[in-house]
Amino acid sequence: MSQHPSFMKGTAAARQKRSVLKRFERVDLLRKRGEWNQGDRVVGLKKTKPED
C-alpha cells in the first residue's frame, strides 16, 4: 500500500530551522545567558532568537 503524498511533505519541513521557540527552550536559552534565575516567572518572558 502506498502513502499519501501529503505525508512526505512533513520530512522536508522538519529539517527547516524554526524561528519560534517553545517556552522551555526560551527558559533554557535565557538561563544559559544568565538572564533568568530559578524562581522567576515563566509568563511574559523576554523575546529571544534561537541560537545559530
N, CA, C and O atoms as a GROMACS GRO file, in nm:
protein
  208
    1MET      N    1   0.084  -0.117   0.000
    1MET     CA    2   0.000   0.000   0.000
    1MET      C    3   0.090   0.125   0.000
    1MET      O    4   0.189   0.130   0.073
    2SER      N    5   0.056   0.223  -0.080
    2SER     CA    6   0.138   0.343  -0.090
    2SER      C    7   0.091   0.448   0.011
    2SER      O    8  -0.020   0.443   0.062
    3GLN      N    9   0.180   0.544   0.037
    3GLN     CA   10   0.147   0.653   0.128
    3GLN      C   11   0.099   0.774   0.049
    3GLN      O   12   0.140   0.796  -0.065
    4HIS      N   13   0.012   0.850   0.112
    4HIS     CA   14  -0.040   0.971   0.050
    4HIS      C   15   0.073   1.073   0.040
    4HIS      O   16   0.154   1.083   0.133
    5PRO      N   17   0.081   1.151  -0.069
    5PRO     CA   18   0.190   1.248  -0.088
    5PRO      C   19   0.200   1.353   0.024
    5PRO      O   20   0.309   1.405   0.048
    6SER      N   21   0.090   1.384   0.090
    6SER     CA   22   0.096   1.486   0.195
    6SER      C   23   0.180   1.441   0.314
    6SER      O   24   0.231   1.525   0.388
    7PHE      N   25   0.195   1.311   0.333
    7PHE     CA   26   0.278   1.262   0.442
    7PHE      C   27   0.426   1.284   0.414
    7PHE      O   28   0.506   1.293   0.507
    8MET      N   29   0.464   1.294   0.289
    8MET     CA   30   0.603   1.311   0.252
    8MET      C   31   0.649   1.454   0.271
    8MET      O   32   0.769   1.478   0.285
    9LYS      N   33   0.558   1.551   0.274
    9LYS     CA   34   0.595   1.692   0.290
    9LYS      C   35   0.653   1.718   0.428
    9LYS      O   36   0.740   1.804   0.443
   10GLY      N   37   0.608   1.648   0.529
   10GLY     CA   38   0.649   1.672   0.666
   10GLY      C   39   0.797   1.652   0.688
   10GLY      O   40   0.856   1.719   0.774
   11THR      N   41   0.859   1.563   0.615
   11THR     CA   42   1.001   1.537   0.636
   11THR      C   43   1.086   1.656   0.594
   11THR      O   44   1.184   1.687   0.662
   12ALA      N   45   1.053   1.723   0.486
   12ALA     CA   46   1.129   1.840   0.442
   12ALA      C   47   1.105   1.957   0.537
   12ALA      O   48   1.197   2.033   0.565
   13ALA      N   49   0.984   1.972   0.585
   13ALA     CA   50   0.952   2.083   0.675
   13ALA      C   51   1.019   2.063   0.811
   13ALA      O   52   1.052   2.161   0.877
   14ALA      N   53   1.039   1.940   0.852
   14ALA     CA   54   1.101   1.914   0.982
   14ALA      C   55   1.248   1.954   0.982
   14ALA      O   56   1.304   1.982   1.088
   15ARG      N   57   1.313   1.957   0.868
   15ARG     CA   58   1.455   1.993   0.859
   15ARG      C   59   1.478   2.143   0.863
   15ARG      O   60   1.590   2.187   0.889
   16GLN      N   61   1.374   2.221   0.838
   16GLN     CA   62   1.390   2.366   0.837
   16GLN      C   63   1.408   2.418   0.979
   16GLN      O   64   1.358   2.359   1.075
   17LYS      N   65   1.480   2.527   0.990
   17LYS     CA   66   1.504   2.586   1.121
   17LYS      C   67   1.380   2.662   1.167
   17LYS      O   68   1.319   2.738   1.091
   18ARG      N   69   1.344   2.640   1.292
   18ARG     CA   70   1.227   2.708   1.346
   18ARG      C   71   1.267   2.847   1.394
   18ARG      O   72   1.376   2.865   1.448
   19SER      N   73   1.180   2.943   1.374
   19SER     CA   74   1.207   3.080   1.420
   19SER      C   75   1.139   3.109   1.553
   19SER      O   76   1.165   3.213   1.613
   20VAL      N   77   1.054   3.020   1.599
   20VAL     CA   78   0.981   3.040   1.724
   20VAL      C   79   1.020   2.928   1.820
   20VAL      O   80   1.022   2.811   1.783
   21LEU      N   81   1.053   2.966   1.943
   21LEU     CA   82   1.093   2.868   2.043
   21LEU      C   83   0.978   2.837   2.138
   21LEU      O   84   0.892   2.922   2.163
   22LYS      N   85   0.977   2.717   2.190
   22LYS     CA   86   0.881   2.680   2.293
   22LYS      C   87   0.926   2.745   2.424
   22LYS      O   88   1.040   2.789   2.436
   23ARG      N   89   0.835   2.752   2.521
   23ARG     CA   90   0.865   2.820   2.646
   23ARG      C   91   0.985   2.759   2.716
   23ARG      O   92   1.073   2.831   2.763
   24PHE      N   93   0.991   2.625   2.724
   24PHE     CA   94   1.103   2.562   2.794
   24PHE      C   95   1.235   2.586   2.722
   24PHE      O   96   1.340   2.593   2.785
   25GLU      N   97   1.230   2.599   2.589
   25GLU     CA   98   1.351   2.630   2.514
   25GLU      C   99   1.398   2.773   2.542
   25GLU      O  100   1.518   2.800   2.552
   26ARG      N  101   1.302   2.865   2.555
   26ARG     CA  102   1.336   3.003   2.586
   26ARG      C  103   1.395   3.014   2.725
   26ARG      O  104   1.490   3.089   2.746
   27VAL      N  105   1.339   2.941   2.822
   27VAL     CA  106   1.392   2.944   2.958
   27VAL      C  107   1.533   2.889   2.960
   27VAL      O  108   1.621   2.947   3.024
   28ASP      N  109   1.558   2.779   2.889
   28ASP     CA  110   1.693   2.722   2.882
   28ASP      C  111   1.792   2.821   2.822
   28ASP      O  112   1.903   2.836   2.871
   29LEU      N  113   1.751   2.888   2.714
   29LEU     CA  114   1.838   2.985   2.649
   29LEU      C  115   1.867   3.104   2.739
   29LEU      O  116   1.981   3.149   2.748
   30LEU      N  117   1.764   3.155   2.806
   30LEU     CA  118   1.784   3.267   2.898
   30LEU      C  119   1.869   3.226   3.018
   30LEU      O  120   1.949   3.306   3.068
   31ARG      N  121   1.854   3.102   3.062
   31ARG     CA  122   1.935   3.053   3.174
   31ARG      C  123   2.082   3.047   3.134
   31ARG      O  124   2.170   3.081   3.213
   32LYS      N  125   2.109   3.003   3.010
   32LYS     CA  126   2.248   2.998   2.962
   32LYS      C  127   2.309   3.138   2.956
   32LYS      O  128   2.427   3.157   2.985
   33ARG      N  129   2.227   3.235   2.918
   33ARG     CA  130   2.274   3.373   2.906
   33ARG      C  131   2.280   3.443   3.042
   33ARG      O  132   2.336   3.552   3.052
   34GLY      N  133   2.224   3.382   3.146
   34GLY     CA  134   2.224   3.442   3.278
   34GLY      C  135   2.117   3.546   3.298
   34GLY      O  136   2.127   3.628   3.389
   35GLU      N  137   2.013   3.545   3.214
   35GLU     CA  138   1.905   3.644   3.222
   35GLU      C  139   1.781   3.590   3.292
   35GLU      O  140   1.681   3.661   3.303
   36TRP      N  141   1.785   3.466   3.338
   36TRP     CA  142   1.670   3.405   3.407
   36TRP      C  143   1.724   3.323   3.523
   36TRP      O  144   1.818   3.246   3.507
   37ASN      N  145   1.663   3.341   3.638
   37ASN     CA  146   1.704   3.268   3.758
   37ASN      C  147   1.591   3.178   3.805
   37ASN      O  148   1.474   3.201   3.775
   38GLN      N  149   1.628   3.075   3.881
   38GLN     CA  150   1.528   2.985   3.936
   38GLN      C  151   1.432   3.066   4.023
   38GLN      O  152   1.474   3.147   4.105
   39GLY      N  153   1.303   3.044   4.005
   39GLY     CA  154   1.202   3.116   4.081
   39GLY      C  155   1.142   3.232   4.005
   39GLY      O  156   1.037   3.283   4.044
   40ASP      N  157   1.205   3.276   3.895
   40ASP     CA  158   1.146   3.380   3.812
   40ASP      C  159   1.023   3.327   3.742
   40ASP      O  160   1.008   3.206   3.723
   41ARG      N  161   0.934   3.417   3.704
   41ARG     CA  162   0.811   3.377   3.636
   41ARG      C  163   0.841   3.332   3.494
   41ARG      O  164   0.929   3.386   3.427
   42VAL      N  165   0.766   3.232   3.449
   42VAL     CA  166   0.783   3.184   3.312
   42VAL      C  167   0.680   3.248   3.218
   42VAL      O  168   0.680   3.222   3.098
   43VAL      N  169   0.595   3.332   3.274
   43VAL     CA  170   0.496   3.403   3.192
   43VAL      C  171   0.554   3.540   3.161
   43VAL      O  172   0.607   3.608   3.249
   44GLY      N  173   0.543   3.581   3.037
   44GLY     CA  174   0.595   3.712   2.997
   44GLY      C  175   0.746   3.713   2.982
   44GLY      O  176   0.811   3.810   3.023
   45LEU      N  177   0.802   3.609   2.926
   45LEU     CA  178   0.946   3.601   2.907
   45LEU      C  179   0.990   3.701   2.801
   45LEU      O  180   0.912   3.744   2.717
   46LYS      N  181   1.119   3.738   2.807
   46LYS     CA  182   1.176   3.826   2.707
   46LYS      C  183   1.176   3.756   2.572
   46LYS      O  184   1.182   3.633   2.564
   47LYS      N  185   1.170   3.835   2.466
   47LYS     CA  186   1.181   3.778   2.332
   47LYS      C  187   1.323   3.731   2.311
   47LYS      O  188   1.419   3.798   2.349
   48THR      N  189   1.336   3.615   2.250
   48THR     CA  190   1.469   3.558   2.224
   48THR      C  191   1.475   3.505   2.082
   48THR      O  192   1.374   3.466   2.024
   49LYS      N  193   1.595   3.506   2.027
   49LYS     CA  194   1.617   3.445   1.897
   49LYS      C  195   1.690   3.312   1.918
   49LYS      O  196   1.772   3.302   2.009
   50PRO      N  197   1.661   3.213   1.839
   50PRO     CA  198   1.729   3.084   1.856
   50PRO      C  199   1.879   3.097   1.834
   50PRO      O  200   1.925   3.184   1.760
   51GLU      N  201   1.954   3.008   1.899
   51GLU     CA  202   2.098   3.007   1.879
   51GLU      C  203   2.128   2.954   1.740
   51GLU      O  204   2.053   2.872   1.686
   52ASP      N  205   2.234   3.000   1.682
   52ASP     CA  206   2.272   2.953   1.549
   52ASP      C  207   2.355   2.830   1.556
   52ASP      O  208   2.395   2.776   1.453
   0.00000   0.00000   0.00000
